[in-house]
Amino acid sequence: MAVPLDHGAGAHAAPWVKGCGVCRRTYDAPAWSALPAVATLPPASVQTHLSVPAAWTVVLRRCACGAVLAARSD
């Protein structure tokens, strides 16, 4: 999952969009929430893959094509 770069106070925030690497469909936040949930990874299981401390939960959802997509939950 790519994290947007902070380009300073003058930069405007782009709307949140998640894309599928298989079929190239894109989902805005409401469409993402409507996708079927596959699993939720708790912070302890996510932390083992990070080099810095972070309390992130990762939500896995199924794309319309069947691929599993992941996004950090806030």
Residue pairs with C-beta under 8 A, 6 or more apart in sequence:
1 70
1 71
1 72
4 13
4 14
15 28
15 29
16 28
16 29
16 32
17 26
17 27
17 28
18 26
18 27
18 32
18 69
18 71
19 25
19 26
19 27
20 26
20 27
20 63
20 65
20 67
20 69
21 67
22 63
22 65
22 66
22 67
23 63
23 64
23 65
23 67
25 63
25 64
25 65
27 35
27 63
27 69
32 61
32 71
35 61
35 62
35 63
35 64
35 69
36 61
36 62
37 59
37 60
37 61
38 60
38 61
38 62
38 68
39 59
39 60
40 57
40 58
40 59
40 60
40 73
41 57
41 58
41 59
41 60
41 70
42 57
43 54
43 55
43 56
43 57
46 54
46 56
46 57
46 58
47 53
47 54
47 55
50 56
56 72
56 73
57 72
57 73
58 70
58 71
58 72
58 73
59 70
59 71
59 72
59 73
60 68
60 69
60 70
61 68
61 69
61 70
61 71
62 68
62 69
63 69
